[in-house]
Amino acid sequence: MKLLFASDIHGSAFYCRKLMERYEDERPEKVILLGDILYHGPRNPLPEGYMPSEVAVMLNSIKSEILCVRGNCDSEVDQMVLDFPIMAEYAIFYIGSRMVYVTHGHTLNEDNLPMIHKGDILIHGHTHLKIMEDRGEFIYINPGSVSLPKDDDIRSYMMYEDGVFMIKDMDGKLIRVMDLNP
C-alpha cells in the first residue's frame, strides 16, 4: 500500500497546489490528512496564498482518496465546504502487526499517549516540526507542515510504501527515511 501523509495546510492554496503536484507524482492509494486544513488559526501568520476556498476545491477533487482527522483549527464550518469527513479525532489502521494511530496531536501526542502497545506507530502533526524516531516503546512520526513550518524547518509531507516511511520536501526530495522491514 502506498500512502501520502500531510499536515497543517492552514488554508494555503499555494502549498496545497504543491501538495497536489506531489500527489500526482507519487500516485498514492490514499492521502491521510492530519488536520488543520482550511483555517490558519489565531496563533499563526497568514500562509502564502491563503485561500481556503481554493484549498477546499483542490482537496474535494480527490475526496474519495482522503482519510482525514480533525485538527484544533478545523471546525463544523470547514466540514460544510469539504466533501470528505474531517471531524474524526483519530484513525487506526494496521501495517502488518503494527497498529498505526493517526491523530492531529493537539490532544493525544508523544507526551500524552493514546492506547498503543510496544512497537505501534503514532503519527501526528500539530507541532509543524518533522520527527521520525523509534522511542523504544513506540515509533513516533510527525511529517511536519505543508505550509507553516516552525523553528526554521522546511515544508514537508510523508510517503509510506512497503514498510518504509519517507519524509520529503515539497519538491519531492527525500529528507528522512525509516525502514520498518527486518
DOMARPA-913882 format. One record per residue: x, y, z of N, C-alpha, C in turn; residue in three letters. Coordinates in steps of 0.2 Angstrom, whole numbers, plus 5000, padded with zeros to 4 digits. Layout:
REM DOMARPA-913882
XYZXYZXYZALA
...
REM end
This chain:
REM DOMARPA-913882
500449945000500050005000500450065000MET
500250114996500650174996500250234998LYS
500450265004500150325007500450385007LEU
500150445006500450505007500150545013LEU
500550565018500350605024500550675023PHE
500050715025500150785025499850825031ALA
500150875034499850905039499850985039SER
499451015042499451085043499551125037ASP
499051125032498951165026498751235028ILE
498351245033498151305035497951355030HIS
497551325025497251375020497651395015GLY
498251375014498751395009498551365002SER
498251394998498151374991498851364987ALA
499351404989499951404985500351334987PHE
500351314994500651254996500151194995TYR
499551204995499151144993499251124986CYS
499351174981499451164974500151114974ARG
500651134978501251094978501051024980LYS
500651024985500450954988500150914983LEU
499650944979499350914974499850894968MET
500350924967500850904962501250844965GLU
501350844971501650784974501250724974ARG
500550734975500050684974500050654967TYR
500050694962500150674955500750634954GLU
501350654956501950624955502050564959ASP
501750554965501850504970501350444968GLU
500750464966500250414965500050374971ARG
499850404977499750354982499050334981PRO
498850274985498250244985497750284990GLU
498050314995497650365000498150425002LYS
497750475003498050535006497750545013VAL
498250545018498050555025498250625027ILE
497650655029497750725031497750735039LEU
498250765042498250765049497950825052LEU
497550855049497150915052497450985050GLY
497051035052497251105051497251115044ASP
496651105040496651105033496551175030ILE
495951215033495751275029495951345033LEU
495951335040496051405044496751405046TYR
497051465046497751475048497751475056HIS
497251495059497251495067497551555069GLY
497351575076497451645078498251655080PRO
498551595081499251605083499751595077ARG
499551585071499951585065499851645061ASN
500351655057500351715052499951685046PRO
499651725042499351705036499851675031LEU
499751615029500251575025500251605018PRO
500751595014500751615007500151585003GLU
499851634999499251614995498651584999GLY
498551625005497951605009497351605005TYR
497051555004496351555000496051485002MET
495751485008495451425010494951395005PRO
494551435002494051404997494351374991SER
494951394989495351354984495651294986GLU
495851294992496051234995495551174995VAL
494951204997494351154998494251124991ALA
494251164986494151144979494651094977VAL
495251104978495851054976495750994980MET
495650994986495550934990494950894989LEU
494350934987493750894986493850854979ASN
494250884975494350844968494650774969SER
494950764975495250694977494850664983ILE
494250684984493950664990493950594992LYS
493850554987493750484988494450454990SER
495050484989495650464991495850484998GLU
495450525001495750565008495450525014ILE
495850515019495650505025495950555030LEU
495550585034495750655037495550645045CYS
495950675049495750685056495750755057VAL
495350775062495250845064495850875068ARG
496050935066496550975069496151025074GLY
496551055078496251105083496051175079ASN
496251185073495951235069495351215064CYS
495151155064494651135060493951135064ASP
493451155060492851165063492251135059SER
491651135062491051115058490951165052GLU
491151225052491051265046491551245041VAL
492151225042492551195037492251135034ASP
491951085038491651025036491151045031GLN
490751095031490251115027490451125020MET
491151145019491351155012491851095009VAL
491951055014492350995012491950935011LEU
492050895005491650845003491850775006ASP
492350775011492650715014492550725022PHE
492550675026492450685033493150715036PRO
493050765040493650795044493650795051ILE
493050775054492950785061493150725066MET
493450675063493650615067494250645071ALA
494350625078494850645082495450595080GLU
495350535078495950495076495750445071TYR
496250405068496050355064496550295066ALA
496350235065496850175066496850135060ILE
497450115058497450055053498150015055PHE
498249965051498749925053499249915047TYR
499949915049500449895044500749835047ILE
500549775044500749715047500449705054GLY
500849685059500549685066500649745070SER
500849795066500949865070500349905069ARG
500049925075499449975074499750045073MET
499450085068499650155067499050195069VAL
499250235074498750285077498850355074TYR
498350375071498450445067498050495070VAL
498250555072497850605075498250675074THR
497950725076498250795074498850805079HIS
498750785085499250795090499150855095GLY
498650885095498450935100498250915106HIS
497950855106497650825112498050755114THR
498050715110498550655111499150655107LEU
499750645110500350655106500850615110ASN
501550625108502050595111502150605119GLU
501850655122501850665129501250645132ASP
500750635129500050615131499850555126ASN
500050495127500050445123499350415123LEU
499050395117498450365116498650285118PRO
498150245118498150175120498550135114MET
499250135115499650105110500050055113ILE
500350005110500749955113501449955110HIS
501949925113502649925111502649905104LYS
503049945100503049935093502549975088GLY
502049995091501550035087501850095085ASP
501450135080501650195077501150245079ILE
501450305081501050365082501250415077LEU
500750435073500850485068500450545070ILE
500750605070500350665071500650725068HIS
500250785067500550845065500550895071GLY
500250955070500151005075500751045077HIS
501351015078501951055080502251085074THR
502151065068502451095062503251075062HIS
503451025065504151005065504150935063LEU
504650915059504750845057505150805062LYS
504850745063505150705068505050635066ILE
505550595066505450525064505950485069MET
505650455075506050425080505750355082GLU
506250315084506050255087506150265095ASP
505550275098505650295105505750235110ARG
505850175107505950115111505250075112GLY
504750115115504150085116503650095110GLU
503750145107503350155101503750195096PHE
503550205090503850245084503450305084ILE
503750365084503450425083503650465077TYR
503150485073503250515067502850575066ILE
503150635064502750695063503050715056ASN
502650725051502850745044503050815043PRO
502950855048503050925048502450965045GLY
502551025042501951065040502051075032SER
501551075029501451085022501651165020VAL
501351205025501351275023501651325029SER
501651305035501951345040502451305045LEU
503051295042503451255047503751305052PRO
503951275058504151315064504951305064LYS
505251345068505951345070506451335064ASP
506351375059506751365053506751305049ASP
506251265051506151195047505951215040ASP
505851155036505651165029504951135028ILE
504551155023503951125022504051055020ARG
503551015022503650945020503050905020SER
503050845018502550795018502850725019TYR
502450675019502750605020502450555016MET
502850505014502650445010502750385014MET
502350335013502450265016502350215010TYR
502750175009502750115005503150055007GLU
502849995007503249935008503649935014ASP
503349965020503749965026504250025027GLY
504250065022504650125023504350195023VAL
504450235028504250295029504750345026PHE
504550395022504950445019504750515020MET
505050555024504850625024505250665018ILE
504850705014505150735009504950815009LYS
505350855006505150925005504650935000ASP
504450994999503851004994504050994987MET
504650984985504950964979505050894978ASP
504850854983504950784982505650754984GLY
506050804987506750774989506750744995LYS
507050684996507050645002507450685007LEU
507150685013507450715019507650665025ILE
507150625026507250575031506850505029ARG
507150445031506950385030506850345036VAL
506350305037506350255042506050185039MET
506550135039506350075036506150025042ASP
505550005041505249955047505349885045LEU
505649875039505749805037506349775041ASN
506349705043506849675046507449665042PRO
REM end
